[in-house]
Amino acid sequence: MIDSSLKFKGQTIIVTGSSSGIGQACAIYFGGLGANVVVNYHNDEDGASESLKKIKAGGGDGITVQADVSKEADVISMFEQTIKKFGRLDVMVSNAGLQVDSPFLEMTTKQWQKVIDVNLTGQFICIREAAKQFVKQSPREESDSKIDTGPAIGKIVMMSSVHDVIPWAGHVNYAASKGGVSMMMKSVSQELAPYKIRVNSISPGAIKTAINKSVWSKQETLEELMTLIPYRRIGTAEDVAKAVAWLASDESDYVNGETLYIDGGMTLYPEFADNG
Ligand code: BGC
């Protein structure tokens, strides 16, 4: 069910990494709310086309744009294509991310760098370009007044993870990247709030997507996973999409610099429920 009280008609939204998983669910959800959605993908052109088909079927509009978010030139080109097609940008969902897992003692610099490049530097480039665009399209008059009313001129939602607070052995590059996202989000939020740009992040727990298929596809590992989730179910990409839409909407206009954990209670130290 789409919450139609959230209005996005006429708003343009970039969702990076929206050819699959959480990004795809976000893109489709925004399409159902009438938005113009830029479906960014890296390799999976078919997945991106599928997202766009569903966006249009839901009443939205959009385009697909290939870009590697860790490459500045690709991101700048994605923005040019967005502005050429829709004339403005209202929401940036910097979602694209990946895991390259390895025991710490064996982790190569290449494995470390890949994850930092996409998950951290990629989000940096995307949200910086989004912020520049927000400021450019809505120049604010110099004013002595310290009081301002009215909604944000641009909204940024960054995809973090429960692993911005839960340490994760065997995934040090990933946890470090998400810890970085969390502090980048807060610092950028503090800096951009006076421009009336809101910056927040979402930290999903275990969500049923390709990234963690090895865990949820086997009964034994799924049951083990449930011991980490007090709510006793794995999340869906749509659970996350609904929260992203709320954070990007004017309904959350006074929310700034926050992380919303969408994790069924994974961050509640579940192992302490009957211990400690
Ligand atoms: C990871 C998933 C993992 C989840 C909970 C996410 O950020 O990408 O692989 O299942 O955190 O541990």
Residues whose N, C-alpha, C, O or C-beta is under 5 A from the ligand:
A	BS01	BGC	S161 V162 P204 G205 A206 I211 N212
